[in-house]
Amino acid sequence: MARFTFIGIKLKRLDFMLDHISPRLASGLLTEQRPLMMSAVTMLDSQISLEEYVTKEFESLLVDERVYKGLLAMFGHRCQLLAQQLGFHLYVPIDVLDRTPEQFIQLLRQYAAQNMQIE
């Protein structure tokens, strides 16, 4: 059985990420996060099936008065589900990192601190 280890990232603004992510990266993350999505769907309070949820991912997505369609809508739906059920919007597999997980987390914290200074 495959074992997946991820670093979870919680976003303040989903629309900002959807406006700036490349389609190739969004597609890659959708693939990488599929096992997490399957777990999250089983945790839903309603009796929605995996097939029903996947069909829902193909619908348009409204975020902060902006409509997303296609791959970005699918990725946005996935991020919302993961945040609702597992606590984070993005999950980055540690085996794709160019540094140790600890170094990656430190880099994310540096970016967050810089962003807080800008706001």
Secondary structure, DSSP 8 states (H G I E B T S, - for coil): -----EEEE--S-HHHHHHHS-HHHHHHHHHHTHHHHHHHHHH-SS---HHHHHHHHTS-EEETTEEE-HHHHHHHHHHHHHHHHHS-SEEEEGGG-SS-HHHHHHHHHHHHHHHHHH-
